[in-house]
């Protein structure tokens, strides 16, 4: 018994060194001390423990699922051949079984009870006896891969007086970890221009385009992306870089001085017998009339002969911001803060923001919460517009918010319950809103960024029947809105 206790102690120490639980170990090896009882099933008494004989088991088991396992135990023991006779001799027995276990809890639980049944053979120095074992058992987990293991079974024998009881106590150690699949991660791909092509695959991530052109636009629909198209506004041929060849002479129109008459390369696209036309520039801007999109208005070469007051290369007739240098992608308008929203549509042009917020930065959750709390936290003396001292705490927080959101303005609105006359409530609500306004101005917020108004009892947010509802209606609201 001392040896068996030592074996259990070693198993506990070894198992305790393991530091992570994993139910995916499919195989195990078992060691048990066996107590063998041939007397009780054959007319003896179960409580006569002195009649029990000793043995040992070593076995292999394989997990078949969350609640099933196959065990192959091999056992050795010594029993009395004739326990009631003076001629009693010690006899060695050997057995090998195939046992099926059904677990009542899933693998990985601390205590796992089970039922067991199977078939086996017992050899006792003279013959082999077929036996049918059936019984109960349980595992107690002492470490991620180590278990104390108890099993008690009745073994039915087909030979007379060989049925027996066997009880085993020992430990089981798991091994054979299965491969773990890495967790699948959902990858959200950024698509800035919302054309259905992720930015990392989009050659023009900020311009809405087609899949056939890797996300780039094609204004003239000739199958050549604008950034590669030498004639992006005129449908042309791929072999000529997107430019047309109207006369079919193999010379693209942008290089053909006679684009409507078939000619030769040596004569710049004109017939050999026809002299090249003279350079005609009606408006004197240095752009030949044949290439001048505004031949009667003096313009710039970059704007293809059309006026361009701000010199950004976008003709005034196509420029949505003709007096501000901008980008072609924004039709001549600038994007001062570089947030992808041009200034003509950006309500906060000097601070990067989001499309959803019209170019303004998102107001942080904690700042929104402060403004919500302020509705009830700003308190006044009863029936007056005199701020209570504790109101300055939240008002200073609002000053800080205004200093951080410089492209926003604030509206302050005062409200009352319906106690008293409507006229008096209107006046009181406006005075209270003005008191908050004066506090913000006094603490450094520019007057141009704050406005106030009073609404009296006209906009309740709760009932005026009870005091709780009236206290909610007595409030001052602080609203941040982008500058227009």
C-alpha positions, 0 to 999 in steps of 0.5 A: 500500500505504501508503494501504491501511495508513492506512485499516486504522489509521483503522478500528482507532482508530475501532473501538477507541473503542467500549466494549461488545460486542454481536453484534446488529449486523445490517448492515455495510460493507466496504472492501478492497484487491483483488489481481487475478490473470488469469494463474494460472487461464489457464496462468500461475504463481501465484507471479508476484506481479508479474502481479497487478493492483490494485483496490478494493472497497466492499460491504454485508453483512447478517447472516442468522443466527448463521452466515450472511451475504449480501454485495453487493461492488462492485469496481473495478480496472485490468488488462492487456488483452494482458499478453504483447503489445507492444500491451498496454493498460490496461483498467478492469474493474467487478464487482457480486456477490451472495455468500452466506457460511457462517460456521464460528463464531457471530457475536461470536467473535474469529475467524470463518472462512467459505466463500463462493459466489455469482454476479456480473457483470464489465464490462470496457469492452466487454462484460458477463461472467457469473461464479461466485465461490467461495472462503474468508475470515475476519474478525478482530475488533479492536473490538466493531464493527470487523473486519479482513477477508480473502477469497480467491476463484476466479471462474469465467467463461463466456468464454474466458480470463476466469476469475480469482483475486481476493484482498482485504484490508480491514476491515468495520464493523458498524452497525444495532443491533437492539432489545434486549428488557429482561430479564424479572424474576420478581416475588414478591408478598407474601401475609401471610395466605396467602389467595392474594391479594397484599398490594398487592391485598388490602384485608385483608392480615393476615386470611384472606379470599376473592377475591370480597371482595378478600381480606377475611373474611366470617364470616356469609357474606352477601357483605359483608366484615366490615369493612363489615358492620354486622352481621358475625355475622348474615347480612344484606342488602347494602342494609342494610349486611349486617344482616337485615330479618327482618320485611321492613318495609324497616327493618334489624333493628339499627334495628327495635324490632319486628324480628319484626313489620312496622312503619313507620319513624315508629314505629321499625319497629313497627306504628303501633297497637302501642306501642314496647316498653319498654326492658328491661335485666335485668342493668342494664349499659345494654344492652337485653336485645334487643341484649344477648348476655349479658342475665343477666350485667353487661357492657359496651356494646363487648362487646354486654352481655357481661363483658369483664375486660380491656376490649378489646371482646372478650367474655370468652367469646370472648377467648383472653386474657381478662386481657390487652387485645388485638385482635379479629383475634387473638381478644382476645390482644395482639401485643406485638412487632407481628410478626403473631403474637399473644402466645399463639402467640409463643415470643418475644413481645418480639422480632419474628420469623417464623411459621416460627420460632414468632415468634422471630427467625431465627438468622443463618447465621454464628451457627449456624456458630459454634455448630457450630465450638464442638463441636470448638473447645472443648478440655480438658486430657487426661482432665480438665474444665480448659478450654484457654486457646484455648477462651475465644475461641469461648466469648466468641463464644457469650457475644456470641450469647446477649447478642443473642438475649435471647429464647433459652435455651441447653442445653450437653451434654457427650459423650465417646468410649468410652475408659475406663468408661461411669461415668467418661465420664458424670462427665467429660462432665458436668464438661466441660459444667459448665465451659462453663456456668461460663464463660458465667455468669462472663461475664455470661450469666444462670443462668436462660438456661443449662442443662447436662448430660452424656451420656458415651459414649451419643450418638456421632456417629461411629465409635469404632474409630479416633482420627479418629472418637473425636475427633469424639465428644469434643465439647461441643454448644451449642444455642439454643432459644426460651424457652417 
